[in-house]
Amino acid sequence: MGEVTASITWEGPKDRGEALMAAICPDDPEDFSVELKGDENLVKLSIVVSSEGLGQSRMSVDDILACLAAAEAGLDSLG
């Protein structure tokens, strides 16, 4: 199997981006990198998932998206 790479990008306020970044807890943290860039007002959260095969990539992306969705729902309920 070849290496598979998938990217997830989110843009928004810095405090929300930091909270989303903290919420990422996939099963295989060695399979992804995360970066938060921007200024005090607007940031870009970039997540790159790299793994061997589509199945492993899908599981990692699913885990990351589930963590992000749960964190976003929590943030929305507070806001």
N, C-alpha and C positions, 0 to 999 in steps of 0.2 A: 504494500500500500504506500502511496505517496503522502507527503505532508499536506495538510489542509489548513488554510488560514482564513479566519472570519473576523470582521471588524464590527464593533458596535460603537456608535458615536452618539453622545447626548450633549446638548448645549443649554445653558441656563444660568441662574444665579449661583454665585460661588458657594454660599452656605448649603444650598441644596445639592450641588455637585459634590461637595465634601461628604455630605451625609450618604449620598448614593455610593460613592467610592468606598466608604467604610462598610457598607452593607454587602459588598460582594464576598461571597463565601462558597465558591464552587467546590466540588469534590476533588478536583485536581488543580490546585493553585499554580503548579509548575507549568501548566499548559496555557497560561495567559499572562499578558502584561497590561498594566493600567497606568494611565497618565492623565493628569489634570493640569490644563494650561489655560491661561487667561489673565484677567485683571480682577480688581475688586468687584466689578459689576457683572461681568459675563465670562464664563469659563466653558471649556470644551472637555468633556470626559471621554477619553478614547480607550477602548478595550480591544486588544487583539488576542484572539484565541488561536493557538497553533498546536496541532496534534497530528498523530498518525491515523489517518482514516476518517471518513465522514461520520461514522457512528460515535467515535470519541468526541469529535468536534461538536456534534449535535448535543450530546449530553452536557458538555461544558457550557455551551451557549444557553441551553435550556436552564441550567443551574443559575447562571449569571442573570438571565432575564427574570427568573423567578425571584431572586434576591432583590433586583432593582425594582420590580413591580411591587413587592411587599413594602420596601422602604418608601417608595413613592406614595403608596396608599397611606402609610403611616404619617408621612409628611403632610399629605392633603388633609388628613383628619385633624391634624394640629393647627393647620393654617386657616 
